[in-house]
Amino acid sequence: MVKRKAMRVQALAEVRGSSKYPELRGKVTLTQMTNGVLVTAEVFGLPYKADKCSNGIFAFHIHSGGSCSGNGEDPFANTDGHYNPNNCPHPYHAGDLPPLFGNKGYAYMSVFTDRFTVKEIIGKTVVIHSRYDDFSTQPAGNAGEKIACGVIRG
Ligand SMILES: [Zn+2]
């Protein structure tokens, strides 16, 4: 009989666009590996322009808040700031991740990071922004409005 591999700790965030971006949806899986976490995002319905020099690039972060709710000005205000348990500057927040590169509204991104464990980010949120992350402006890389959000569930 084939032995099953030990179960890995895994979490999933189902991402949904704000009311301005109703077509936006996707899934982010986070899998605990021995030395870090494999983060994989697949997203559909991102905004895009036909112009070849304005392919969408979208900042992608784990935020410390636990709710994809907000107010008229910021529909995801309650996601709070970037997950930052070690009090580092941006882009050294634990929740800072590579951006999503759009392909006519579709994006797929996979990255390995040891900045956090899956257990510690369950209950927090994944946020997609309207702009790229410049990886220098404080506190959030001048990434623009929050266009999609998902709560990370174990
Ligand atoms: Zn950050």
Boltz pocket constraint, residues with backbone or C-beta under 6 A from the ligand:
constraints:
  - pocket:
      binder: B
      contacts: [[A, 61], [A, 82], [A, 89], [A, 90], [A, 91], [A, 92], [A, 93], [A, 95], [A, 96], [A, 139], [A, 140], [A, 141]]
      max_distance: 6.0
